[in-house]
């Protein structure tokens, strides 16, 4: 499954292509809240995490999500991924618990994904 680092606005057409190559109507993603970039695609969130780490991202800044195509902008993100289990950062479940962090993630995704 193809992954793509997103640093500038991703069009709906590009997003649809990535979705078709991955899970159809859902794309896994990892956002770097420190650098305001993200990875879309891949089989596992850990794949995107690894790609960003190689590119210089800090582990503490990487958080996983699922983007559901065809849903309203407010409902398209699911803040769930195995890479989000981080007890030392206060996140003890798959889901991002901190509303402020969710808001930062959403703002970055909304800025980069049409």
Secondary structure, DSSP 8 states (H G I E B T S, - for coil): --EEEE-S-B-HHHHHHHHHHTTSSEEEEEEETTTTEEEEE-SSHHHHHHHHHHTT--GGGEEEEEEETTS-TTTSEE-B-GGG-BGGGTB-SSB---HHHHHHHHHHHHHHB-
